[in-house]
Amino acid sequence: MELSAYPTLSWRLALALGLGLVAVVGTIVVLIRDRRLHPHKRCPRCGYDRTHAVSATCSECGDRPSTSPWRLPP
């Protein structure tokens, strides 16, 4: 009698949950990959979007980010 109290998982619900999980994990992977491939898009000090910036100096905070691969995160 206790076993019937639990709902059963249908194949449609299992498919929907599985596809939702794949979509969430895929989105997270794409966002992390984009940040690692293009770290220069944002200023490390203030986070200002510098996608089309001409100079190396941030126009918001005036910081000149280091281009060293050993740069520490803010």
WOHUGI-V81808 format. One record per residue. N is the residue number from 1. PHI is phi in whole degrees, -180 to 180 (999 if undefined). Layout:
BEGIN
n=[N N]
phi=[PHI PHI]
END
This chain:
BEGIN
n=[1 2 3 4 5 6 7 8 9 10 11 12 13 14 15 16 17 18 19 20 21 22 23 24 25 26 27 28 29 30 31 32 33 34 35 36 37 38 39 40 41 42 43 44 45 46 47 48 49 50 51 52 53 54 55 56 57 58 59 60 61 62 63 64 65 66 67 68 69 70 71 72 73 74]
phi=[999 -73 -68 -75 -75 -87 -73 -92 -94 -78 -68 -70 -67 -63 -65 -64 -66 -65 -67 -64 -65 -63 -66 -66 -64 -63 -64 -63 -63 -64 -66 -66 -64 -65 -68 -78 -77 -127 -74 -83 -70 -123 -70 -70 -88 -113 85 -65 -72 -117 -59 -109 -71 -92 -98 -82 -86 -70 -78 -88 -109 82 -79 -107 -65 -74 -100 -71 -69 -97 -65 -81 -69 -69]
END
